[in-house]
Amino acid sequence: MNIQLLKNILVLADKLNFTKAAKELNIVQPALSRQIKQVEGQIGAVIFKRDKRNVELTPAGLYFITEAKKLVTQTERMIKQTAHIHNGDVGEIRIGFTHSIMQTILPDILKTVNQQMPGIKTVLREMNNRDQYLALQQNELDIGFATNPMVPFNLNSKVLHIDNFVILLPIDHPINKKNYTDFSVFSKEEFIFPSVSDGPNYVHILESICIDAGFNPKVVHETDSASTGFRLVEAGLGIAIEPVSSLHGHEFPIKNIELPNIKQKAKLTMIWNPDRESEYPVLFELLKNWKVN
């Protein structure tokens, strides 16, 4: 079983149609059918359930496809990195990040990395916390930067910067920096939160800010995009809590009140798979010792 064969199976799993998959792969349909039967014979399991009309993945097939994706990704990465080493290149680093990270520490980190390791290519992907965990565990990312992550046991982490939170309000909201007393003044407000599925620990921290003030937040909108949250606040559709760093460079007509006196803080955190450290020892040493200027 070779990598190209696995890639062909992944295409079929995506299309769930032999004719469409064969066309995309530029092979004839009988050849693709033989390949699938060959693999199923080798592993002793049926991957695809098919009849004259439908093609479906079996439970065994679902597992096989999940693992095949990991194997193909890792093999392609290995080939590319080997070529980089052979050619004397530094290679590339794949980085996931949340919005507030890009607004604060990530540009400085990238500048430092480029100074210390000229020629390195960075592939940047804005992602929520949950997707970063999965991508790191499946070797689709090398490093993640997230806000208040709940780090899985098989990943390492380091807090690089701590921010205060701010409350974001429509420009005509009656509460402002001068008459604000404590967070309980927002007990009757409607809130805009991130979705729990994409960052449960982060959402729990936002909820705890409200609970400490004596109320449960009434969440009327969920979004994992800070910019979308800003727009909703601007439109008067709710209020939101963000790290102060999320506001850097924004030009939305909204106002904010910083919350330095609450115990909850936004912890901007680097996450990585320890298995990647041997591939980039200089880079990881640099990042683990990196400090905010």
Sequence and secondary structure as in RCSB ss.txt:
>XXXX:A:sequence
MNIQLLKNILVLADKLNFTKAAKELNIVQPALSRQIKQVEGQIGAVIFKRDKRNVELTPAGLYFITEAKKLVTQT
ERMIKQTAHIHNGDVGEIRIGFTHSIMQTILPDILKTVNQQMPGIKTVLREMNNRDQYLALQQNELDIGFATNPM
VPFNLNSKVLHIDNFVILLPIDHPINKKNYTDFSVFSKEEFIFPSVSDGPNYVHILESICIDAGFNPKVVHETDS
ASTGFRLVEAGLGIAIEPVSSLHGHEFPIKNIELPNIKQKAKLTMIWNPDRESEYPVLFELLKNWKVN
>XXXX:A:secstr
  HHHHHHHHHHHHH  HHHHHHHHTS HHHHHHHHHHHHHHHTS  EEE SS EEE HHHHHHHHHHHHHHHHH
HHHHHHHHHHHTT   EEEEEE HHHHHTHHHHHHHHHHHHSTT EEEEEE  HHHHHHHHHTTS SEEEEES  
  TTSEEEEEEEE EEEEEETT S  TTT   GGGGTT EEEE  GGG HHHHHHHHHHHHHTTS  EEEEE S 
HHHHHHHHHTTS EEEEEGGGGTT   SEEEEEETTSS  EEEEEEE GGGTTTSHHHHHHHHT    
